[in-house]
Amino acid sequence: MKHREWTRGLGRINIHERVRKSIKKYEELFGRKPESFSAPGFNTNERVLRVLEEEGIKYISDFPGDSVKKFGKITNVPITIKGKNNEPIIEYLVSRGYSEEQIIDIIKDKLGEKPLSSFYIHGMFEARFKLRILEEIFKAIKLKKLKNERIIDY
C-alpha cells in the first residue's frame, strides 16, 4: 500500500496488517483473492514469506536469480531485466535520460539473453505513460518467438 514504509521500515511495520490490507483492497477491486505478490523494492525476508504463505500467495518475484525456485509453497520467478538497485528497467532508463527508442533497443537486446527474461512493469508508470515502449517490447517478443507467460503461469 505504501512503498516507502515497506522499503525503509520493513523491520518495524506490521507485515500481517499490510499484506491483509493489500489483499482486501485487491479483492474489493477484482472480486477474487490475489495469487501473486511483489514486495516494494523487492524487499522481503522470512517473515514476509511466512505471512504470504499464510495468506495463500503462491507466486512472488522478490529474490534474484536466473531460474524459478521454490520457497516452501511459494514459487519465486525472478526479475532478470532490471535497472540499478533493482529498479524497474523502464523507469530506471527514463530517469537516466534515455529516449524511448534507446529503451526499446536495450530491452530488445536483453530478451532471450538468459533462460528466463522477465522485467517488472509498474501499472502507474509504464502502463500509463510508456505504453508505446511496452507495445514495442511485446512485438519483439513475438518476432523472436519467445514464450510469453505471466508469473502465475509458472
N, C-alpha and C positions, 0 to 999 in steps of 0.2 A: 504494500500500500504506500509506503514511504521509503524510497530508496536510501536516502541519506541516513535515516535512523538505522536501517539494516546494515549498511556498509560501514558505518562509523561506530555502531554500538551493539554489534551482534551479541557480545558478552553480557550486555546489560538489559536487553529487551526481553519481553515475554514472547518467546518464539511460538508457543501454542496459540496465544492470543492473536498474534499477527497472521499466522497461517490460517487459522479458523476464520478470521475476519475476511481474508482474501478469498477463501473457498466460498463463504456465504455470499459475498458480492458476485462471484463468478456464477453461482447457482441462480441468483436473482436475475442476472443478465441473460444467461444461456439456458436455464431450465434443467441443468444437469451438473453433476459433480465433475470437476476437472480431473484429468488423468496425469497431467504433467505439470511441472513447476520449474521455474528457473529463478534462482536466488539473485537479488540485485547484486550486480558486480561479481557474480559467480561466487559470492562469499557464503560458504557453507561449512558445516562441521558435523560431528557425530550427533550432537543434539538436534540439529536441523533434520538429519536423516531419520532419526527416531520419530520425530513429530510427523514428518511427511509419510513415513510408513504407517503410523497410527491412523493418519487421515486418508489412507488409501491411494496416495500418489504412487504411480508406477514408473514414471519416466522423469529424468532430470537431464540437465546439460551443464552441470556445475564443476565437474572435475576435468582437468586437461587430459589429453591423450590422443591417440590416433585410431583407437578402436572402441567398440561398445563393450562396457564392463558392467557387472552386477555388483551392487552393494546391498546385500540382503535381498529383499523383494523388489528393490528399486533398480531400474536399468539406467545407466548413465550413457548418453550419446554425446560425446564431447564436441565442443565447438572447435573446429580446426582452422578456420579462417577468421582471424581477429586482429584488432589493432593493438597498439602498445597498452600494456597493463590490462589486457583482456577486454578492452573497449570494443563495442560493436564496430566492425570493419568500416561500414559505410560512414557512420558518424565520425569515426576517427579520421578517415581520409578527407572528409569535408572540412573538419576542424583544422586540418593541415593545409588547406587551400587547394586541394586537387580539384580539377574540373570533373564534371560528370563523365566525360569521355575517358579521362585518365582512370577514374574509379572503375568504370566498366571494364577497361582493359586489364587493370590489375587483378580484379576478381576473376575475370575470364581465364587469365593465366594460371591462377591458383586452382581452378576447378579441375579435379581429376589428378592433381599432383600427388595426393595421398590416397590410400584406400577409401577413406571417408572424407568428403568435402562438405563441411557444414558451417554456416555462419548465422549469427543472431540478427533478427530484424525487430526493431522497436516499432510497434504499431503507431506510436506518437511521432515518429520521425520518418523512417523510410517509407512506410505505407501511406503517409500523408504528403510529405514534401519531396521525396525522392523516388516516386513510383516509377518514373521512366527508367531509372537505374535497375530497379527490380525486374521490370519487363525485359530489359536487355539481357540481364543475367539468366532469366528463365529461358529466353530464346537460345542463349549459348548452351545451356544445359541440354536443351532439346537437340541442338545441332551436334553436340558432342556425344549424343546418345547415352548420357549419364542417367543412372537410375535416380529418380526424383521421389523422395519419400519424406513424410513428416516424421518427427521424432517418435511419435506414438506408433508408427508403423514398424518400429524395431521391436 
